[in-house]
Each structure stands twice: as C-alpha cells, then as structure tokens.
Amino acid sequence: MTRAKAAKSDAPVDSPETQSSFEATLERLHHIVERLESGELDLEESLLLFEEGVRLSRASQARLNSAEKRIEELLAVTEEGEPVVRELDASSP
C-alpha cells in the first residue's frame, strides 16, 4: 500500500473526525492501534501511523490535564473550608 493509499484509508490528524472531540480522538487512536497490530502495513506506513498516534496521544493527555486542572479549581476550598469563588472566564472551553 502506498502513502497516498494509506492517507485515503486513514483520516489525517487534522481531519474533523479526529479533532472534533476527545472521544473521536480516542476512537482514531484505537483504529491506529488495530492497524499497527494487524501486521499488514509496511514499515513506512507503520511509522506514519505511529507518529500520528503519538501526536494524538499527547494532545489527548493535554486535554485530560486541562480538564483535571479545571476540576481542581472547581473543587478548591480555603483553609477554613470555604469554597474558592472566582469569576468564570466565558472564553474558556
């Protein structure tokens, strides 16, 4: 299978289906792992998919870290046990 053919069968990293949501990214990662484990790809295709998987994995980890930080902020309390209140940033996702 050529690189062009691989690109048609595997959505690129910046396609809507891989960046539309965290769940779609995980689904793409699952697909990549299945393809890599199939043993049907040549070395070049395997490397391309592996690189995409690493990028998606890092992006997913960054999103998880951001969500964890937001949760910690929401659950924050003072030393007296009072909730920490601050104005919400309307531009935050």
KEVOKOL-218316 format. One record per residue (C-alpha): residue in three letters; x, y, z. Coordinates in nm, 2 decimals. Layout:
BEGIN
<pt residu="ALA" X="X" Y="Y" Z="Z"/>
...
END
This chain:
BEGIN
<pt residu="MET" X="0.00" Y="0.00" Z="0.00"/>
<pt residu="THR" X="0.14" Y="0.34" Z="-0.09"/>
<pt residu="ARG" X="0.14" Y="0.65" Z="0.12"/>
<pt residu="ALA" X="-0.14" Y="0.81" Z="-0.09"/>
<pt residu="LYS" X="-0.35" Y="0.50" Z="-0.04"/>
<pt residu="ALA" X="-0.28" Y="0.49" Z="0.33"/>
<pt residu="ALA" X="-0.39" Y="0.86" Z="0.35"/>
<pt residu="LYS" X="-0.72" Y="0.77" Z="0.19"/>
<pt residu="SER" X="-0.79" Y="0.49" Z="0.43"/>
<pt residu="ASP" X="-0.67" Y="0.66" Z="0.74"/>
<pt residu="ALA" X="-0.80" Y="1.01" Z="0.82"/>
<pt residu="PRO" X="-0.53" Y="1.27" Z="0.87"/>
<pt residu="VAL" X="-0.45" Y="1.41" Z="1.21"/>
<pt residu="ASP" X="-0.63" Y="1.74" Z="1.15"/>
<pt residu="SER" X="-0.94" Y="1.60" Z="1.00"/>
<pt residu="PRO" X="-1.28" Y="1.69" Z="1.16"/>
<pt residu="GLU" X="-1.33" Y="1.33" Z="1.29"/>
<pt residu="THR" X="-1.00" Y="1.33" Z="1.48"/>
<pt residu="GLN" X="-1.02" Y="1.68" Z="1.64"/>
<pt residu="SER" X="-1.39" Y="1.72" Z="1.69"/>
<pt residu="SER" X="-1.40" Y="1.57" Z="2.03"/>
<pt residu="PHE" X="-1.19" Y="1.38" Z="2.28"/>
<pt residu="GLU" X="-1.40" Y="1.07" Z="2.21"/>
<pt residu="ALA" X="-1.33" Y="1.09" Z="1.84"/>
<pt residu="THR" X="-0.96" Y="1.12" Z="1.91"/>
<pt residu="LEU" X="-0.97" Y="0.81" Z="2.13"/>
<pt residu="GLU" X="-1.16" Y="0.63" Z="1.85"/>
<pt residu="ARG" X="-0.89" Y="0.73" Z="1.60"/>
<pt residu="LEU" X="-0.62" Y="0.61" Z="1.84"/>
<pt residu="HIS" X="-0.80" Y="0.27" Z="1.87"/>
<pt residu="HIS" X="-0.81" Y="0.24" Z="1.49"/>
<pt residu="ILE" X="-0.44" Y="0.32" Z="1.46"/>
<pt residu="VAL" X="-0.36" Y="0.05" Z="1.72"/>
<pt residu="GLU" X="-0.57" Y="-0.20" Z="1.53"/>
<pt residu="ARG" X="-0.39" Y="-0.12" Z="1.21"/>
<pt residu="LEU" X="-0.05" Y="-0.14" Z="1.36"/>
<pt residu="GLU" X="-0.13" Y="-0.47" Z="1.53"/>
<pt residu="SER" X="-0.26" Y="-0.62" Z="1.21"/>
<pt residu="GLY" X="0.09" Y="-0.66" Z="1.08"/>
<pt residu="GLU" X="-0.04" Y="-0.58" Z="0.73"/>
<pt residu="LEU" X="0.14" Y="-0.24" Z="0.69"/>
<pt residu="ASP" X="0.49" Y="-0.18" Z="0.56"/>
<pt residu="LEU" X="0.75" Y="0.00" Z="0.76"/>
<pt residu="GLU" X="0.68" Y="0.35" Z="0.62"/>
<pt residu="GLU" X="0.30" Y="0.32" Z="0.68"/>
<pt residu="SER" X="0.36" Y="0.19" Z="1.03"/>
<pt residu="LEU" X="0.59" Y="0.48" Z="1.11"/>
<pt residu="LEU" X="0.34" Y="0.73" Z="0.97"/>
<pt residu="LEU" X="0.05" Y="0.58" Z="1.18"/>
<pt residu="PHE" X="0.28" Y="0.56" Z="1.49"/>
<pt residu="GLU" X="0.37" Y="0.93" Z="1.46"/>
<pt residu="GLU" X="0.00" Y="1.02" Z="1.42"/>
<pt residu="GLY" X="-0.08" Y="0.81" Z="1.73"/>
<pt residu="VAL" X="0.19" Y="0.98" Z="1.93"/>
<pt residu="ARG" X="0.06" Y="1.32" Z="1.84"/>
<pt residu="LEU" X="-0.30" Y="1.22" Z="1.92"/>
<pt residu="SER" X="-0.19" Y="1.07" Z="2.25"/>
<pt residu="ARG" X="-0.01" Y="1.38" Z="2.35"/>
<pt residu="ALA" X="-0.30" Y="1.60" Z="2.25"/>
<pt residu="SER" X="-0.54" Y="1.38" Z="2.45"/>
<pt residu="GLN" X="-0.31" Y="1.39" Z="2.75"/>
<pt residu="ALA" X="-0.30" Y="1.77" Z="2.74"/>
<pt residu="ARG" X="-0.68" Y="1.78" Z="2.72"/>
<pt residu="LEU" X="-0.71" Y="1.54" Z="3.02"/>
<pt residu="ASN" X="-0.46" Y="1.76" Z="3.22"/>
<pt residu="SER" X="-0.66" Y="2.07" Z="3.14"/>
<pt residu="ALA" X="-0.98" Y="1.90" Z="3.25"/>
<pt residu="GLU" X="-0.82" Y="1.79" Z="3.57"/>
<pt residu="LYS" X="-0.70" Y="2.14" Z="3.64"/>
<pt residu="ARG" X="-1.05" Y="2.28" Z="3.58"/>
<pt residu="ILE" X="-1.20" Y="2.02" Z="3.82"/>
<pt residu="GLU" X="-0.94" Y="2.10" Z="4.09"/>
<pt residu="GLU" X="-1.03" Y="2.47" Z="4.05"/>
<pt residu="LEU" X="-1.40" Y="2.39" Z="4.09"/>
<pt residu="LEU" X="-1.34" Y="2.19" Z="4.40"/>
<pt residu="ALA" X="-1.09" Y="2.42" Z="4.56"/>
<pt residu="VAL" X="-1.16" Y="2.53" Z="4.92"/>
<pt residu="THR" X="-0.98" Y="2.77" Z="5.16"/>
<pt residu="GLU" X="-0.80" Y="2.67" Z="5.48"/>
<pt residu="GLU" X="-1.13" Y="2.75" Z="5.65"/>
<pt residu="GLY" X="-1.32" Y="2.50" Z="5.43"/>
<pt residu="GLU" X="-1.50" Y="2.77" Z="5.23"/>
<pt residu="PRO" X="-1.53" Y="2.73" Z="4.86"/>
<pt residu="VAL" X="-1.29" Y="2.94" Z="4.65"/>
<pt residu="VAL" X="-1.51" Y="3.16" Z="4.43"/>
<pt residu="ARG" X="-1.38" Y="3.35" Z="4.13"/>
<pt residu="GLU" X="-1.54" Y="3.49" Z="3.82"/>
<pt residu="LEU" X="-1.58" Y="3.25" Z="3.54"/>
<pt residu="ASP" X="-1.39" Y="3.31" Z="3.22"/>
<pt residu="ALA" X="-1.65" Y="3.30" Z="2.95"/>
<pt residu="SER" X="-1.39" Y="3.23" Z="2.68"/>
<pt residu="SER" X="-1.28" Y="2.90" Z="2.84"/>
<pt residu="PRO" X="-1.40" Y="2.58" Z="2.68"/>
END
